[in-house]
Amino acid sequence: MENQELIPHLFRTEYRKITAVLSKTFGLGHIEIAQDIASDTFLLASEMWGIKGAPDNPVAWLYTVARNKTLDYLRRDKLFKEKVSGQVAKNSRESDEIDIDLSARNITDSQLQMMFAICHPSLPVESQIGLALNVLCGLGINEIASAFLTNKETINKRLYRAREKLRTEQVKMEFPEEAEIGLRLDAVLKTLYLLFNEGFYAAGKDVTLRKDVCIEAMWLTKMLTENPGTDRPPVNALLALMCFHASRFEARTNPEGETVLYQDQDDSLWDKELICRGEYYLNRASSGQQLSRYHLEAAIGYWHTIKADTPEKWERILQYYNELLILEYSPIAALNRTYALAKARSKADAIREAEKLNLADNHLYHSLLGELYLGINDGRALEYFNAALGLAKSRADRQLLTEKIRKVSEVG
């Protein structure tokens, strides 16, 4: 792998590990220092490897440099050392012999503990997602601002307040007590679910997919399945859902970067291995009595990996949506249900249900109604497609709608 590809790849896989370990070393109140050292490590790698080439073991090189930079920082900053390094070095013979534990076990534990810390109940959900994007995925302020459809000043303030909250609440990087894991795990799963969606839909970007964010969300969720304390049915169901969605990555856009609707996708581009993994995790999720939204969404995702356009398929999907809306109502889930209703029953039934939702500010609402009215009232379909175009934010969505409008206008 060339340096120009290697460093971004390692940044995506190792930045969060270094940050998590150093945050655990310094204490969560000093997370900015941990992030600075991790960033400086990759900056040095970019400079050195560009001149001398990558070392034989790039990951070991990064960890060694991060450790040395940490020790240099502690020796240089006397005040910080007095406040922090006493705790860091409490098991060392001398305060200068500080142990930076970069063992595989501590790296894994630190990342899991960081997830629970970021998803602390004292933080608003938007702050949890922002911190996850920043700390666990290594995204910059501009990228996060784009994901949230806001400006970088707003994101800077949000992340600052979130870090201050973690500091004032004295949140520690540790596993919750056994009795608390269930409650805290719900917040972690919700954040990972939303994190995956930020990448999968990427509403604020001029691309349809942010695969790197999706992959990170999947990797973090997989870590939860590998820990005995968090390997629970909803976790496996969420990972199954992610696998099913991710299996259609390559088919969701054409070579020009335009969105390809589900019914027009080339299923030969679907990742069969990911579909099999999704089935594996969905089977693991079937143990016990708990039924979560992730179970139902994963079941819907599974049926979407079957290309055949059969009544049985859409009736199953419709019933899963019905159960999902009873368990946890969502306007978007209700909107998606209307498409399944059109396929399982009729467009007329779907139109009646969709128009009751009245999601006037959502371009997907107008776009779906445009699709439903095609062949019934093309004039109304055109009105809805134009309304959707006025609300669409991504270039791919605008291109898709513009083409739809052109085709309907030519027929008219």
C-alpha positions as MATLAB code, in Angstrom:
seq = 'MENQELIPHLFRTEYRKITAVLSKTFGLGHIEIAQDIASDTFLLASEMWGIKGAPDNPVAWLYTVARNKTLDYLRRDKLFKEKVSGQVAKNSRESDEIDIDLSARNITDSQLQMMFAICHPSLPVESQIGLALNVLCGLGINEIASAFLTNKETINKRLYRAREKLRTEQVKMEFPEEAEIGLRLDAVLKTLYLLFNEGFYAAGKDVTLRKDVCIEAMWLTKMLTENPGTDRPPVNALLALMCFHASRFEARTNPEGETVLYQDQDDSLWDKELICRGEYYLNRASSGQQLSRYHLEAAIGYWHTIKADTPEKWERILQYYNELLILEYSPIAALNRTYALAKARSKADAIREAEKLNLADNHLYHSLLGELYLGINDGRALEYFNAALGLAKSRADRQLLTEKIRKVSEVG';
ca = [
       0.000    0.000    0.000;
       1.419    3.398   -1.020;
       2.102    6.035    1.664;
      -0.639    8.257    0.256;
      -3.106    5.431    0.958;
      -1.393    3.905    4.000;
      -1.436    6.930    6.297;
      -5.170    7.735    5.822;
      -5.915    4.031    6.332;
      -3.887    3.877    9.548;
      -5.379    7.161   10.734;
      -8.826    5.620   10.382;
      -7.850    2.432   12.245;
      -5.273    3.607   14.805;
      -6.091    7.239   15.690;
      -8.974    6.268   17.949;
      -6.867    3.581   19.645;
      -4.047    5.971   20.494;
      -6.512    8.656   21.625;
      -8.451    6.198   23.794;
      -5.345    4.800   25.516;
      -3.885    8.248   26.175;
      -7.232    9.598   27.411;
      -7.347    6.704   29.851;
      -3.745    7.456   30.839;
      -4.282   11.188   31.383;
      -7.892   11.083   32.499;
     -10.903   12.002   30.365;
     -10.633   15.625   31.463;
      -7.508   15.910   29.307;
      -8.899   14.339   26.140;
      -7.732   17.304   24.025;
      -4.094   16.573   24.956;
      -4.552   12.934   23.979;
      -6.005   13.997   20.627;
      -3.187   16.491   20.033;
      -0.520   13.846   20.662;
      -2.298   11.369   18.383;
      -2.588   13.999   15.641;
       1.070   15.024   16.030;
       2.067   11.369   15.711;
       0.360   11.080   12.329;
       1.736   14.434   11.200;
       5.269   13.201   11.922;
       4.515    9.938   10.088;
       3.388   11.903    7.046;
       6.596   13.947    7.078;
       9.049   11.114    7.817;
       7.495    8.418    5.634;
       7.233   10.856    2.753;
      11.026   11.208    2.854;
      12.247    7.798    4.016;
       9.329    5.547    3.152;
       7.112    3.622    5.545;
       8.815    1.448    8.204;
       8.507   -2.335    8.188;
       5.931   -2.222   10.991;
       4.002    1.064   10.608;
       1.595    0.420   13.496;
       4.408   -0.330   15.953;
       6.172    2.844   14.730;
       3.061    4.930   15.456;
       2.656    3.477   18.943;
       6.329    4.001   19.779;
       6.203    7.623   18.626;
       2.946    8.263   20.499;
       4.436    6.790   23.665;
       7.609    8.868   23.349;
       5.631   12.049   22.661;
       3.533   11.351   25.758;
       6.593   10.876   27.954;
       8.170   14.026   26.505;
       5.023   15.982   27.232;
       4.874   14.797   30.843;
       8.536   15.583   31.441;
       8.233   19.010   29.778;
       5.045   20.170   31.458;
       5.848   20.172   35.160;
       2.426   21.390   36.255;
       0.606   18.751   34.221;
       2.977   16.125   35.529;
       2.299   17.112   39.145;
      -1.458   16.968   38.610;
      -1.692   13.875   36.465;
       1.420   11.763   36.269;
       1.256   10.835   39.951;
      -1.858    8.845   39.188;
      -0.451    7.574   35.903;
       2.704    6.360   37.568;
       1.217    5.129   40.844;
       2.374    1.592   40.059;
       5.823    2.722   38.905;
       8.905    2.896   41.082;
       9.674    6.466   40.055;
       7.419    9.145   38.650;
       9.617    9.378   35.539;
       9.016    5.705   34.747;
       5.510    6.161   33.446;
       3.908    3.149   31.842;
       1.909    3.807   28.689;
       0.061    0.518   28.275;
      -0.274   -0.139   24.540;
      -1.029   -3.826   24.881;
      -3.759   -5.241   22.639;
      -5.971   -5.871   25.682;
      -5.684   -2.313   26.999;
      -6.223   -0.829   23.528;
      -9.471   -2.797   23.167;
     -10.632   -2.042   26.713;
      -9.813    1.665   26.332;
     -11.910    1.954   23.162;
     -14.887    0.239   24.796;
     -14.554    2.434   27.868;
     -14.304    5.512   25.658;
     -17.584    4.532   23.978;
     -19.369    4.362   27.327;
     -17.782    7.645   28.444;
     -18.812    9.512   25.283;
     -22.334    8.121   25.609;
     -22.683    9.282   29.207;
     -26.316   10.190   30.041;
     -25.294   13.721   31.062;
     -24.550   14.557   27.396;
     -27.203   15.403   24.777;
     -27.439   12.857   21.954;
     -26.095   15.331   19.370;
     -23.020   15.871   21.557;
     -22.502   12.129   21.898;
     -22.567   11.719   18.121;
     -20.286   14.733   17.633;
     -17.719   13.380   20.083;
     -17.947    9.924   18.516;
     -17.261   11.384   15.069;
     -14.382   13.446   16.431;
     -12.745   11.065   18.910;
     -13.626    7.602   17.622;
     -13.630    8.345   13.882;
     -11.043   11.127   13.767;
     -13.256   13.489   11.754;
     -12.350   17.170   11.754;
     -14.608   20.067   12.716;
     -15.458   20.902    9.090;
     -16.483   17.310    8.344;
     -18.657   17.116   11.457;
     -20.250   20.482   10.647;
     -21.083   19.170    7.196;
     -22.607   15.992    8.632;
     -24.813   18.042   10.965;
     -25.632   20.632    8.273;
     -24.296   23.456   10.419;
     -21.177   25.640   10.700;
     -17.870   24.851   12.354;
     -18.357   27.483   15.075;
     -21.467   25.649   16.269;
     -19.634   22.320   16.288;
     -16.639   23.818   18.116;
     -18.928   25.151   20.841;
     -20.843   21.875   21.051;
     -17.699   19.783   21.429;
     -16.241   22.235   23.936;
     -19.381   22.083   26.081;
     -19.413   18.299   25.829;
     -15.808   18.012   27.010;
     -16.482   20.469   29.827;
     -19.484   18.403   30.877;
     -17.372   15.250   30.977;
     -14.834   17.174   33.050;
     -17.264   18.738   35.541;
     -19.217   15.488   35.915;
     -15.861   13.757   36.491;
     -16.824   11.016   34.052;
     -14.282    8.218   34.127;
     -13.217    5.826   31.409;
     -14.436    2.592   32.902;
     -16.996   -0.128   32.316;
     -20.328    0.496   34.020;
     -21.341   -1.786   36.846;
     -23.109   -4.956   35.699;
     -26.494   -3.596   36.795;
     -25.975   -0.418   34.731;
     -24.662   -1.956   31.506;
     -28.130   -2.516   30.037;
     -29.190    1.108   30.487;
     -25.867    2.571   29.366;
     -25.633    0.146   26.440;
     -28.869    1.554   24.986;
     -27.212    4.975   24.636;
     -24.085    3.446   23.091;
     -26.122    1.515   20.521;
     -28.187    4.563   19.633;
     -25.027    6.584   19.038;
     -23.468    3.838   16.893;
     -26.732    3.507   14.945;
     -26.834    7.240   14.249;
     -23.111    7.240   13.499;
     -23.620    4.574   10.826;
     -26.529    6.552    9.383;
     -24.388    9.695    9.177;
     -22.080    7.776    6.877;
     -24.700    5.795    4.988;
     -26.933    8.703    4.068;
     -24.436   11.588    4.381;
     -27.158   14.186    3.825;
     -24.811   17.126    4.081;
     -22.183   15.882    1.655;
     -22.016   15.840   -2.124;
     -21.565   12.083   -1.958;
     -24.158    9.470   -1.115;
     -21.944    7.348    1.086;
     -19.239    8.011    3.659;
     -17.919    4.487    3.818;
     -15.192    5.323    6.304;
     -17.715    6.420    8.945;
     -19.890    3.360    8.298;
     -16.912    1.026    8.609;
     -15.896    2.650   11.889;
     -19.418    2.281   13.287;
     -19.423   -1.387   12.269;
     -16.002   -2.002   13.783;
     -16.993   -0.396   17.097;
     -20.213   -2.420   17.193;
     -18.259   -5.607   16.455;
     -16.035   -4.824   19.445;
     -19.137   -4.854   21.633;
     -20.043   -8.346   20.353;
     -16.585   -9.579   21.304;
     -16.835   -8.455   24.934;
     -18.739  -10.877   27.230;
     -20.342   -8.018   29.151;
     -21.793   -6.351   26.061;
     -22.349   -9.308   23.718;
     -26.139   -9.069   23.886;
     -28.942   -9.701   21.360;
     -29.583   -6.006   20.485;
     -25.856   -5.511   19.792;
     -25.801   -8.454   17.390;
     -29.029   -7.241   15.776;
     -27.524   -3.786   15.189;
     -24.404   -5.285   13.619;
     -26.601   -7.469   11.394;
     -28.522   -4.376   10.275;
     -25.265   -2.587    9.436;
     -23.993   -5.588    7.462;
     -27.180   -5.792    5.390;
     -27.116   -2.068    4.573;
     -23.372   -2.047    3.891;
     -23.727   -4.999    1.513;
     -25.404   -2.656   -1.003;
     -22.739    0.078   -0.880;
     -21.408   -0.466   -4.372;
     -24.842   -0.634   -5.975;
     -26.259    2.562   -4.466;
     -24.380    4.898   -6.799;
     -23.429    4.700  -10.462;
     -19.948    5.554  -11.844;
     -20.995    9.211  -12.133;
     -21.812    9.329   -8.412;
     -25.565    9.490   -8.973;
     -27.980    7.728   -6.634;
     -29.427    4.431   -7.850;
     -32.807    3.594   -6.306;
     -33.225    0.198   -4.667;
     -35.445   -1.223   -7.404;
     -32.875   -0.248  -10.069;
     -29.784   -1.603   -8.301;
     -27.611   -4.282   -9.884;
     -27.723   -7.066   -7.279;
     -24.527   -8.598   -8.727;
     -22.767   -5.674   -7.020;
     -24.177   -6.600   -3.618;
     -21.560   -7.988   -1.222;
     -22.594  -11.598   -0.599;
     -20.030  -12.053    2.173;
     -21.482   -9.123    4.131;
     -24.978  -10.528    3.644;
     -23.803  -13.851    5.113;
     -22.228  -12.025    8.048;
     -25.482  -10.170    8.593;
     -27.368  -13.481    8.680;
     -24.835  -14.828   11.186;
     -25.273  -11.898   13.570;
     -29.052  -11.901   13.128;
     -29.094  -15.575   14.172;
     -26.991  -14.699   17.207;
     -29.456  -11.924   18.033;
     -32.353  -14.398   18.180;
     -31.416  -15.754   21.626;
     -33.430  -14.629   24.641;
     -36.791  -12.863   24.795;
     -35.797   -9.276   24.052;
     -37.101   -7.718   20.848;
     -35.468   -4.398   19.977;
     -35.915   -1.949   17.120;
     -32.597   -3.261   15.795;
     -34.048   -6.785   15.488;
     -36.946   -5.507   13.399;
     -34.827   -3.183   11.258;
     -32.320   -5.981   10.692;
     -35.150   -8.274    9.572;
     -36.297   -5.567    7.134;
     -32.700   -5.188    5.963;
     -32.441   -8.943    5.412;
     -35.487   -9.032    3.142;
     -34.019   -6.139    1.161;
     -31.046   -8.381    0.330;
     -33.461  -10.619   -1.588;
     -33.853   -9.006   -4.999;
     -36.925  -11.001   -6.083;
     -39.955   -8.688   -6.174;
     -42.473  -11.094   -4.613;
     -45.677  -10.436   -2.624;
     -44.288  -12.551    0.231;
     -41.200  -10.357    0.502;
     -43.109   -7.087    0.705;
     -45.774   -8.499    3.024;
     -43.007   -9.609    5.430;
     -41.361   -6.187    5.239;
     -44.718   -4.484    5.806;
     -45.438   -6.565    8.897;
     -41.996   -5.842   10.340;
     -42.616   -2.118    9.815;
     -45.961   -2.448   11.591;
     -44.251   -4.052   14.597;
     -41.479   -1.443   14.528;
     -43.934    1.457   14.623;
     -45.729   -0.106   17.575;
     -42.452   -0.662   19.418;
     -40.907    2.737   18.650;
     -42.691    5.183   16.364;
     -40.643    7.177   13.880;
     -41.969    9.394   11.055;
     -39.230    8.149    8.724;
     -40.048    4.509    9.523;
     -43.708    5.328    8.867;
     -42.707    6.876    5.543;
     -40.649    3.837    4.571;
     -43.582    1.614    5.519;
     -45.732    3.299    2.868;
     -43.385    2.070    0.111;
     -43.731   -1.493    1.413;
     -47.494   -0.957    1.578;
     -47.541    0.091   -2.097;
     -45.629   -3.050   -3.082;
     -47.642   -5.418   -0.884;
     -51.104   -3.903   -1.441;
     -51.599   -0.936   -3.775;
     -50.315    2.545   -4.590;
     -53.699    4.030   -3.641;
     -53.437    2.569   -0.105;
     -49.886    3.870    0.192;
     -50.813    7.383   -0.996;
     -53.566    7.661    1.619;
     -51.174    6.594    4.386;
     -48.281    8.750    3.169;
     -50.292   11.957    2.869;
     -51.454   11.563    6.479;
     -47.811   11.925    7.577;
     -47.505   15.434    6.083;
     -43.693   15.585    6.346;
     -43.640   18.778    4.320;
     -40.011   19.670    5.139;
     -38.592   16.289    4.147;
     -37.513   15.789    0.543;
     -37.912   12.007    0.863;
     -41.606   12.493    1.652;
     -42.187   14.464   -1.551;
     -39.985   12.133   -3.573;
     -41.864    9.032   -2.405;
     -45.242   10.596   -3.157;
     -43.931   11.488   -6.595;
     -43.075    7.824   -7.162;
     -46.473    6.695   -5.876;
     -48.395    9.081   -8.125;
     -46.521    8.004  -11.276;
     -48.976    6.311  -13.581;
     -51.924    7.509  -11.511;
     -51.588   11.269  -11.838;
     -48.325   12.322  -13.482;
     -49.137   16.000  -12.932;
     -49.248   15.461   -9.163;
     -46.110   13.322   -9.394;
     -44.315   16.201  -11.098;
     -45.424   18.628   -8.370;
     -44.036   16.354   -5.675;
     -40.752   15.767   -7.520;
     -40.277   19.531   -7.897;
     -41.001   20.056   -4.195;
     -38.454   17.332   -3.350;
     -35.863   18.984   -5.592;
     -36.277   22.254   -3.725;
     -35.562   20.506   -0.413;
     -32.834   18.044   -1.472;
     -29.385   18.847   -0.072;
     -27.001   16.351   -1.680;
     -25.829   16.642   -5.261;
     -26.705   12.990   -5.915;
     -30.305   13.480   -4.764;
     -30.688   16.618   -6.865;
     -29.356   14.823   -9.932;
     -31.746   11.919   -9.411;
     -34.754   14.204   -9.007;
     -33.769   16.381  -11.976;
     -33.664   13.266  -14.167;
     -37.035   12.128  -12.816;
     -38.584   15.497  -13.584;
     -37.125   15.435  -17.115;
     -38.559   11.987  -17.858;
     -42.020   12.778  -16.463;
     -42.114   16.093  -18.367;
     -41.192   14.376  -21.644;
     -43.985   11.814  -21.202;
     -46.449   14.598  -20.350;
];
